[in-house]
């Protein structure tokens, strides 16, 4: 079953977005959306928030849950 993961991620430039999308595309995702103004990453697919956060950390990106409940 597909889930929707929404995260706040540091998005500073186009290269940041390319790096994030390259990493995300290797996961079991159906769709993804990057909102640079909100620094928001939305991923839909067979992934959990923790899995996406872990992948982002591997490429050096700081991520938090969109609702702000946990900081990673």
Secondary structure, 3 states (H helix, E strand, C coil): CCEEEEEEECCCCHHHHHHHHHHHCCCCEEEEEEECCCCEEEEEECCCHHHHHHHHHHCCCCEEECCCCCEC
